[in-house]
């Protein structure tokens, strides 16, 4: 317990074993910040997946002008 929230509940929600509905307002705020940080950092598996898509020419994104661009890839 820390302040008006329970770290264990926040960790349970982050791991997917508890719904966000179980959090109080302060716990939800702490969870949301932690969730944002977690989502901003890709896992090694996600990095490998997208590297392979780029290698195969399947990467897609937006140019600075807002146009769809495709990765050319390596045959």
C-alpha atoms as one frame of an Amber mdcrd trajectory, in Angstrom:
protein
   0.000   0.000   0.000   1.237   3.489  -0.822  -0.840   6.567  -0.123  -4.434
   5.937  -1.143  -3.688   3.099  -3.527  -2.457  -0.461  -3.587   0.566  -1.139
  -5.828  -0.402  -4.811  -6.054  -3.719  -3.922  -7.682  -1.963  -1.674 -10.194
   0.528  -4.438 -11.049  -2.356  -6.892 -11.441  -4.101  -4.574 -13.897  -0.850
  -4.018 -15.814  -0.379  -7.793 -16.104  -3.964  -8.283 -17.271  -5.132 -10.340
 -14.318  -7.429  -7.599 -12.949  -9.786  -5.157 -14.669  -9.236  -1.397 -14.497
 -12.770  -1.285 -13.046 -11.266  -2.561  -9.780  -9.129   0.583  -9.375 -10.058
   3.660  -7.401  -9.529   7.132  -8.921  -5.968   7.583  -7.589  -5.017   4.020
  -8.499  -6.382   4.571 -12.004  -4.239   7.700 -12.429  -1.117   5.803 -11.336
  -2.020   2.848 -13.586  -2.613   5.118 -16.576   0.822   6.715 -16.212   2.512
   3.311 -15.843   0.525   1.915 -18.791   1.603   4.830 -20.982   5.245   4.239
 -20.087   4.909   0.510 -20.745   3.251   1.040 -24.129   5.894   3.580 -25.197
   8.618   0.938 -25.000   8.308  -1.917 -27.507   9.173  -5.411 -26.336  12.061
  -7.269 -27.985   9.433  -9.462 -29.679   7.657  -6.424 -31.131  10.942  -4.946
 -32.347  11.864  -8.240 -34.051   8.402  -8.540 -35.630   8.533  -5.058 -37.152
  12.164  -5.427 -38.231  11.136  -8.542 -40.167   8.198  -6.696 -41.751  10.561
  -3.907 -42.849  13.020  -6.469 -44.216  10.239  -8.045 -46.270   9.070  -4.665
 -47.572   5.869  -4.729 -45.572   6.508  -1.662 -43.431   4.084   1.223 -43.882
   4.121   4.704 -42.398   3.429   8.374 -43.086   5.742  10.870 -44.738   6.169
  14.373 -43.306   3.515  15.445 -45.841   1.055  12.875 -44.457   1.279  10.525
 -47.446   1.403   6.751 -47.011   4.893   5.382 -47.691   5.996   1.771 -47.919
   9.311   0.236 -46.955  11.174  -0.987 -50.002  12.670  -3.960 -48.185  15.496
  -6.247 -49.169  14.621  -9.089 -51.592
